Structures are given as structure tokens and as C-alpha cells.
Amino acid sequence: MRILLEALTLLFFIVIYFFIKKAFDINILNELIDSANLDAGIFVNQIRFVRDLSFNFPTWVTAPVGYPLQYTFLFTDNFILPGTLYSFFLVLGLPEALSINLTKAFFNGLSGYLAYLYLRRSTKNAFLLASIYQNCLFIFTQKYQVQLQMHFLFPLFLLALRTEREDQNLIRASWVVMISYFCSVYYFVFLLVLLSIYCASRIGRIISFTKLTLFKILAPLLCLLPFLVPQAIISIQLPRNLLELDLYSFSPTYYFPLVPSPQYVYRGFLGYGFTIILILALMNVIGRLGALALISCLLLSACWPSLKALATWLIPFFFLFAKENKALILGALTLISLSFGLLSNSDALLDYAIKIIPPLTGIRVPVRYFVVGSMILFLLGARKLSGKSVLVWLASLLAILEAYKHDTATGPIPKAIDHPSGVDKIAVVAFPKITHGDRLDFMGYTRANQKHILRLYNKKILLYQINSGFGSYKVRTFMKEADNFPSLSSLQFLKSVGIEYVYTTKPFQSKYLKLYERREKYFIYRLKAVPFTGKFSVFIPSYMKKFAIIWSSDQKCVAKISFPGYSEYVNINSTTKVNWFTTPFWKRFDVNPLEAIIDSSQCKTVYITKIISKN
């Protein structure tokens, strides 16, 4: 009976999600809640990777989208946990769109349910407060970014720390942090900050733990090293524009959306219902004086930017007003401090944090630190709101109404096309750029981009998506040339990464292209032999053991090919020949593709027909 009641409680929060998302007004069998646009489309791709076990390619963290790079599974968030649930629904025979909708609904409903579990021991208003937490509008304004809807992790983290046994608390909290990595890398970073501060506050007790206990605490995090190392390298190699870390920082618009703001400010909004209870919660965790001082500090620093740097160092010290849970409150306030972003004078807390931990530049929207810090403070303080039932009822109703009135995007998954036989490596290029006057509509362009990825999806075909976010410090330098398709430099680039087939949305003419087939609205071209001169590079997926270059020259000559640990002179003539090469073993663990440099200065022109790679 108890299990049935718990299941019904979870179902209650799932129904709230469907109500907020207006799912009862659409055909959830065929249409996606939040559509498949932008990051929501990336989510569809990512969980498909899990379903297909990353397509059984040589490294299980490598997926075809992003060829020829390795670890493309780590590009955004590792949706292994949602992908597993989605795969389970598919095994039951449910349609793909319904499986995705149920996956989103389950994890969002789980946020409300776990918040309810955390709050129900100490307040009679647990249902209402949990519904506010589940529906705080920030989660819904980020409708395309499914990773931000995984906020069930924070009540789960607090539940893990509720027992009196410190060793068991840390073991369970460590497992929660590990689980978070397979749902949302953003939230993994935030929980790791919280766990680190919590451990530092109890360092005296931790030192006294046995070696076995310490191993149990560290084991879940050690399991993540195969993922974290390459992801950290990718993050350092391709740092975010530091201007983003300033523009997308904390702003008063998160509470007052009508306040004028700079053109590019990140327009998130927490919701007034959530904010009302958050203020009451602050009074419970750091007292009325502490809450008033904190709010004043936030407002003053927002109005006078010159105070921002000082505020980032001052805010964490408000934990001194707390009487309990000081470590967690310090962690939440530290996250709020980091939300102020980078400052031109380089005195803010985030400036110093990035110098110590460079991959933190991957968190390109610092205001999310603020949202997570607020959610933690909300949960810690909401437990003591039993005496304010009327206000809680009103705030809960307001939060649900705010979420409901918010525009919700829906739409079907773009139908995948059937590829012609023989196609194995493809690129999609030269689709129309969406512009407003002389300005590129980045969001519209990205939306179209994602649609192509979904339409061309096939678990047996490697896809190089020119305009996607994938890229290495070497390969990305060629993207501008690739956009000039079908210029010779763009065709040389495509050939250099091993692409044989190009999908376009309009016809093109080039003596190095042959129309292979028309399939639906796509023109499918096959690259002929492409000429190269002088010194140039070809790129081979690092996980491949061997590769071959099929090439010829207009005269008998010698070309030099070299890559790490290898160098050889190769005779080339007018007869097309095949040369095989073995990649170094250590390179198979590298993030970047193998760059083989070819010096053909002794040849007038070298023609590359095909680049083959095998594992």
C-alpha cells in the first residue's frame, strides 16, 4: 500500500507537468513537448546515441555526429540516464515521440516528488512547496535545454545528507553527484561545488574515516574520469567567449522581467511565486537580518556595477547568520556569488575560480549558478513554512499559473530520410542562411541546422555537420572555407576529413562534384578526385588503427607524409595508387583527430580520390 501511495504521488507531479506543458492539447504520440528545435533536438540525438549504444563504433563515447572527432558524445550533456529510460519505453513498443515525452515528464515529475519527500517530514505544506519548486519558471523558459529540467538532483542531494551517519551521507552524496553527470554536466559542476564545500566543513571527521570508507566516497567520482578528462580537454581547447560570461550573468530581470536590460542579456525568469517563497525561505535559513542584508547586497550590486566585485566576495559570508546547515548554505551562497560572471577588472570570484579551474569557462551562462543556489536555499528554508499556509497557497497557485501561461513549443520529430546504398560518410552544407536584413538570424540558422541533423540521422552513417557546435582546435579553422561550398578550398577541406558525399538543399555545379542522387529535397553529390598543392593536412579519426590515401599526381614525384611518431616519403605518379599507414597506439585516446601533414612541394598537383580509415 505504501508503494502504491508513493507511485500515485509521483504520478500527481507528472500530471502537473503535462498540465503546465499543455500536453493534453496535442497528440503526444507524434508531437514532442518543447519540439525538436535547437538544444531540444540535440537531446533527441543524444538519447538516440544511448539507444543505439553509440552506434557500436570503436569507442562507445563516440557518436557519428561530429565526425571525425572522438568523444563527440561529450559535446553537450551525457543523457545516459534519460536515454536509458527512453530506450526502455521503446522496448515496450511505445512510439518515439511518446517515449521522449514520457522521459521528460518522468524526470520533471521526479523533481516535484523528491522535493516533496525532502519537505514532508517538517511541513504540512510539502505538496504545495514541492509544486512551486517543480514549476519555478526558469526551468520552463529554458524549454529547449532539457538538461536544465533535471533539477530533481538537488532534493536528491539534500536527501542523501539527512542521516546522522556522516560517512553514509558522503557516500550517498557522492553517488548523487556521479548520477548528475549522466543527466546534466551543468548540474554536475554545481553539485561538485556543493559537495566540496560540504566536505571541507567536515574535514576533521573525514580524516578519521577508514581507508575503505574513503574509497567508497571517492569511487563514484573516480568512475567518471574516463569522461571528465577528455571533456576537460575539449573545454580548455574550445573555451567559451569570455564576453558571454559577462553578458549572461546575474541581472535584476530574473525577478522583474519588465526592467530594461542590454540587448543581449540572458532573459531567464524565476517567477514571482517562487520568489515569494524564496524570500521567506531566506528568512528561515539566515534570519530576517541576514535575508535583508543579502537582498540589499544583490540589488545594490545590480544597480552599481562597481560594487559587483566586492559583492562576489561578501555574499558567501552571509552563511554566518545561519544556525544550521551552514556548509550547504555557504555552498548555495558561493554559487550565487559565481553568478555575477566575469568582470573587466578581473576581481570577481568567478575570475579567480576560472584561473584555478579553466574548464569552468564551459559554464557560459553564469546566472545558472544563481538559479541553483536559489533552489538549494528554497529547499533548505521551505521546511519551516508551516505557519504561513495562506501565503504558500497563493504563491503555489501563482507559480503554476505563471508556468501555464508561458508559451510552450511543440512539434514533430523531423522524419529521417532513407539514404542511398553505399553512403557512409556525409556532410550537409550550403543550406540557406536565415537573415534579417544584413544580420544573420543565428537562432533560425541553428534551428534549421539541427533539423538537418535529425533528418539525416542514421546509426550506420558518419555525419560531419559543418555548422554544428562540434569542432576541434584544428578542424574548426576550416569551417569558414566549408561554408563557401563549392569553392575549391571547401572541397579540399571536405576531402581532407574523409567526406565522400555531400547533401545540399539546392543544386551546385563543380567539375569536382558528381550528382549521385536526389532524395526528397536533398541533392546528394559525390566528391571526385580533388587537387591539392604544396603542404596540406588530412585528418583521421584518432580511434582508427589504419588509414589509406588513394591518390595520384599529374607527374612522377615524391611526397612526404608525417604524423606523430612517423614519417615517410611516398612515390606518386599518374596511376592512382593506395598507400596504407598505421596510426600510433597512444593517439587512439586523444580528443583530436590525427593530423597527417603531406608535403607535395615536389609535385605540381596531387589528386586525392579517397581517404579510407579502418579500426
N, C-alpha and C positions, 0 to 999 in steps of 0.2 A: 504493500500500500504506500509506503514511504517513497519507493522508487517511482510509482505512478504519479504521486503528487509533485515530485521534483520534475518529472518529464512534462507534466502539464504546466508547471511554472515556466520552464524553458519555452514551451510552445506559446505561452502567453506573450513572451517578449518577441518571439519570431513573428507572431501575428501583428504586433505593433510595428515591426519593421515593414511588413507587407502593406500595412495601412499607410504609414508615412510615405512609402515609395509609390503609393497609388497602384500597387501591383494588381489589385482587383479590377482595374480598368483596362488592363492589357491582356493579351494572350501570352502568359508566362511560359507556355510550351515552346513558343517560337521567337519571342522577343526578349531581349536582355534588359533587365533593370540596369539603369545607368549606361545603356548602349555599349557599343564596342569601339567607341572613339578614343583617340589619344591613349592615355595610360590604361584605360579600361580595356582597350584592345591588346595592349602588352600583357595584361593579366590573362586574357584568353590564351594568348600564345604560351605564356609561362606554364599554365596548368596543363596545356596540351603537351608540353615537354615532359611533365611528370607522368602524364597518362601513357606516353609512348616511351617512357624510360630514356628520355633524351635521345630518342630515335636509334638507340643501340649503336651510336657512333663510338669511336675509340675511347673517349673519355666521357664518363657519364655526366659530367658537368658541362659538356659542350653540346649545344644545340645548333641546328643548321642556320638559323637566322643570325647573321653576323659573320659568316664565313669570310675570310679564312682564319679568324681569330679563335683562340682557345678560351674556355671559361666564359662563353657568352651567356651561360645560364646564370652567371653572377652579375649580369649587366644592371639589373634593377633590384628586384626583391626575389628571394628564393621561395616561391609559393609552394613549397613541398607539402606542407600540411594541408592547405586548401586544395592543392592538386590531388592529394590522396583521397580526400572526401569527394571531390568531383569525379574521380575515377571510380569510386565505389558506387556513386549514383548511376554512372554509365553502365557498370556491370549489372545493375538491377534492371537495365533496359530503358532508362529514362532518356528523353531527348536531351541533346547537348545544352540547349538554351535553358531548359528547366533545371538541369544539373548545376549549371553555373548560378542560376538564381537561388536555388536551394542552398548552395555553398555559401553565397554571400549572406543569405538570410540567417543561416545557422550561426555563423561567426558573429554577426551583428547582434542576434538574439542572445548569444552566449555572453556578450558584453553586459547586457542588462541582467542576465541571470546570475553571473558571478558577482556583479556589484550588489545584487540582492542578497546573495549568500554572505558577502562580507558585512553587510549592514544589518541583517535581520536580527542578529543577537543583541544589538544595542539600541535599536529604534523601531517604533511601531510604523514608521513611515517608509520602511525599506522598499516596498513596491514603487512608491511614487518617486523616491530619490533615485532608485535604480533606473526608472524610465527617463528621468532627466539626464542621467549620465549616458544612457544608451543613445539619446537623441540630441545631445549637445550639437548645435548646428555646424560647428566646424567639420564634423565628420561628414555631414551631408553636403556642405558646399564643396568638399573635395570628392565629388561624386565619381570622377574618372579615376581617382587614385585609390584603388581597393586596399592597398597596403595600409592606408590610414584608417580604414574601417576595422582594423584588427585590435581595437582598444580593449578587448577582453583581457589582454595580457596584464593590464595594470591592477585590476582587482585580483587576478590570479596571483600576481606577485605579492600583493599585500596579504592574501590568504595564506601564502606559503610561509609568512613570517609571524603567524599568530600564536604558535605554540610556545610553551615555556622552555623547551629544549633548544638552546642556541645552535647546537650542531645540526640538528634536524632542520631547523629553519633555513640555515645557509645551504644545506644540500638541496632542499626543495626549491629555494630561490634560484640556485644555480641552474637547475633543470628548466625552470621557467624562462630564464634568460636564453638558454640554448633553444628552447621551443620558439621563442620570439624571433630568432634569426631565420627560421624557416617559414615565417609569416610576413615579417616586415623588418628590413635592415634598419630603417629609421628607429623603430621602437626597440630593437636590439641595442643600439647605441645608447638610447636614453635609459633603458633598464640597466645596462652595464655601468653607467654613471651612478645610478641609484645604489646598485649592489656594491660598487667600490667604496662609496661614502659610508654605507652601512657597515661594511667590513672594517673600514678604518676606525669607526667609532667603537668597535669591539675587538680591536687588535690584541688587547691583553688576554681575552678569553680564547681567541683563535690560536694564539701561540701555545696555549696549554692543550690544544686538541691533539689526539694521537695522529700518527702519520697516515693511518688508514682513513680516519675521518677527513683529514686534509685532502687526501686523494679523492675521496667521494665528492668533496666540494668542487675540486678542480676538474674532475673527469669530464663532466658535460661540456665545459668550456674548451678543454683540450680536443674534444671530438670535432670542434669547429675549425681547427687550424687549417685543414685542407681547403676550406672555403675562404677563411679570413685572409690568409697570406696572399693568394692571387687577387682577391678583391681590394686589399690594401694597396697592392702594386698598381692595379688599374686606377684606383682613386688618386694616387700620387702622380701617375703618369698623365692623367687627364683631369687635372684639377678644375673645379668649377670656376667660373668667372667670379673673382672676389667682389666685384661690384654687386653681384646677386646677394652676397652675404650681408650687404649693407641695405640694399633696397628691400629685401624680403625679411626685414627684421620687425620687432615689436612696434605696433602703431596703435594709437587710440581707436582706430577704425575697427578694431576687433570687438569693441564694445559699442561704438557709436558709428554705424556704417554710413551715416549721412555727413559725417565730418569730412571736409575737403582733404584730399590727400594727393601726393605726387602721382603722376600718370602711371608709373609702373609699380606702385605699391601693391603688395600681395593682399588681395581683398578677401581674406578669410573673415568669419564672423562667428563668435561662440554662441550667441543667442542670449537674450535678456533673462529667460527663465533659468538657464544655467548660471548666469552671472549673479542673480539674486541669491541663490543658494550658496554660491561660491563665497560671496561676501560674508554670509552667516557662518559658513564653514571656517573661514579665516579667523573669525572672532573666537571660534571654539579651539582652534589649534594654536594660535599665537596671541589670543586675548584681544580685547577691543582696542587697547592702545597700540599693540603690535600691528593689528589689521589696519588701523587708521594711518599709522606711520608707513606701512608698506604701500598702501594705495596712494598716499600722498607722494611717496618717492617715485612711483610709476608715472603718475600724472605730471609731476614736475619735470622729470627727465624727458617725457614725451614732448612737453611744451618748450623746454630749453635744452636743445641737443648738447649744449656744452656740459650739462650735468650727467650725460649718459655714461661716460666712462667711470665716473665716481660711483654712480648708482650700481653698476655691474659688480663692484667690489663691496658695496654696502649691503645690498639686498640679502645675500646669504646669512649675514649676521642677525637677521630678524628671527632666526631659529632660537636665539637666546630667550625670546619671550615664551617659548613653548615649555610646557610642564611634562610632556610625554612625547614619545615618538620623535625625539629630537633629530636622530640621524636621518629618518625619512623626510622630515620637514626641511632639514638642511639640503638634502638631495633635490627636493622639489624646488626650493628657492634658488639653488645653483642652476637648475635648468632654466628658470625664469631669467636669471642673470645672463645666461648664454644667449637668450632670445634677442638681446639687444644688437646682436650681429657684430660686424667689424666696423671700426671707426677710423677716420682718416689719421687721427693722431696715434693710432695703434696702442692705446692704453686700456681698451676694453678687455674683459675677462676672456672672450672668445679669441681675441688676437693672441693671447699667451697660450691658450689651450691648443690652438692650431699649430703654433710653433713647436709644442711638445708632441702633439699627435697630428701630423699632417693630413691623414685620411679624413679628419673631421671636415675638411673642405667639401666632402661629398654631401654633407647636410646643407644643401643650397638654400633652404628656407628656414632661417634661424627661429622664426616665430613659432615653429612647431615645438621647439623647446618650451616655449611659454605655455602652449596648449597642454602639453603633457604634464608640466609642473602644476598647472591649474587643476588638471584631472586628479592628480595624486592628492593635492590639498583638499579638493572637493570630497574625495572618498574618506580621507582621514577625519575631516571635520563634520561630515554629514551624519556620522554615527550619533551625534549628540543633539539632534534637532527634533526630538520627540515632542517638545513643548510648543512647537511652532507649526501645528498641523494645518491651520488655515493658509498660512503663507506658503507652506510646502505644496498644498493642493493647488494654489493659484500658480505657483512657479512651474509645477509639473504640467498643468494644463497649457500654460504659455509656451513651454518648451516644445510640447507636442504640436501645438498649433503653428508655431514658428517653423518647425521642421516640415509640417504637412504643406504649408503654403509655398514652400521653396520649390522652384521649378525642378522637375525630375526628367532627365533624358531617358528615352527608351529607343530600342531599335533592334533589328535582327542581326545575327552574325553574318557578315558578308559570305556568300556561298563560295566555297573553294572550287576552282576550275579543275578540269581534268587535263593534265599535262600530256603532251605528245610523248610517245615512246622514245627512249634514247636520251632524254633530257636529264642531266644530273646536277649541273651547277649553273645557276641562273643569277641574273641581276635585273632589277627593274629600274629603269631610268627614263628621263625625259617625259614625265607626265606634266601637264600644265601647272605652272605656278599660279597660285591664287593671290591676287593683288588688290589693294585699294589705292587707286591712283598709281603712284610710283613706289608704293610701300608694299613689301611682301607681307601677306597675311600668314604669319608663322603658324598660328593655331589651325587655320584652314588647310595649310600645306601639310602640316603634321598629321591632321585627321585623314587627309587623302592618302598620305604615306602609309599610315597604319592599315588603312583599308586594303592597299595592295598587298601588304604582308599577309593579311588574313585570307585574301582571295587566292594567293599563290601558295598557300600552306600545303605542304605535302611532306610526310615524315621521311620520305626517301630522297628528297631533293635539297641540296645545299643552296641557301639563298644569301647573296650579298646584296644588302639593301643600302644603296648609296647614301640616302639622306636620313638614315636612321641614326640613333644615338650611339651605335656601335662604332668602334674605331680604335686603332692603336696610335701611338705617337708617330709611327711611320706611315701606316696606311691612310690615316686621316689627311695627311698632307696632299693626297691625290684627289680628295673629294671634289675640290673646285674644278679640276680638269674633267672629272667624270660627269659633272653637271653640264659640260659643254658638248655632250654627245650630239652627233657622231664625229667630232673632231678627231684627228689622228692621235693627239695626246690622250683623249679619253679612251679610245680603243686600245692604245698601248697600256693604259692603266688596267683596263678590264682583263686584257690578256695576261698581264703580269701577275694577277692574283688568281689565274687559272679559270676565269669565266669563259664559257663556251657559248652560252645562249643569253640573249638579251630580250627582255619583254618591254615593249613600249606601248603607249596609248595612241600613237599616231605614226604614219609611215615616214621612213627616212631613206635617204639614198647615200651610199658609200660603196666604193669598189672593194672595201674590206668586209662588207656585210652581205649576207645572202638571206633572203626571206625564207625562213624554214617552214612556217605555217601561220595561219591566222586562227586564233582560238578565242571565241567570244569577242570581246572588244580589244584584245591584245594582238599586237603584231609581234611575232616571235622570229628573231633574227639569229643566225649562227655566224660567229666570227670566223672569217677566213684567216689565212696567214697574215700577220700584222708585222710591218717593218720596224726595226729598231736600229739605231746607230750609236756609236760611241759607247759610253758607260751607262748602264741601266741596271735596275734591280727586278727580281721576281720574288714573289712571296709564297711560301709554302706553309700550310698549317703545321704548327710545331709538334702536334701529336702524330704526324705521319712518319713512318720509318724510312720510306724511299720516295724519290720523285724522279720524273723523267722530263726532259725537254725535247720535243720534236721540232727540229729546226733545219734551216738551210741558209745558204748565202748566195749572192749573185756571182761570187768568185771563190776560188780556193783560198782559205785563210785560217788563221788560228785565233781562237777567242779564249780568254781566261775566265774561269768561273771560280769564285771563292765565297766561302761562308765560314763561320766559326769552326776552327779545327780542321779545315780542308781547303785545298787549293789545287787546281788542275788546269792544264792547257788542253783545249779540245780542237781537233781539226774539223772544219766545216767546209762544205762545197755546195754546188748547185743541186746535189741529190739530197733529198730530205732524209735525215738520219735521226736516230733515237739515242740519247745518252742518259743513262741511269746514274743516280747519286744516292748515297746513304746519309741520312741526317744524323747528327750527333745524339747520343742517348740522352744526355742531360737536357737537351733542348726540348724534349717531349714534356717537360714540366713547366716550360716557360709560358708566360702570359701572351707574349707576342709571337707572330708567325716568324718562321725562319726567313731571313733576308739573304738571298743569294745574289751577289754582285757580279755582273757579267761585263767584262771589258772587251768590247769588239772593235776597238780603235783600228786594228789591222784590217778589218773588213769594211767594205764600202757600205753594205747593208746586210743585216741579219733578219731573216723572216722566221718568226715563231709561229708554228702551226698549232701546237697544243702543249699544255703543261699537265702532266699526269702525276698524281700523288697516291701512294698506297700505304696501308698500315700493315 
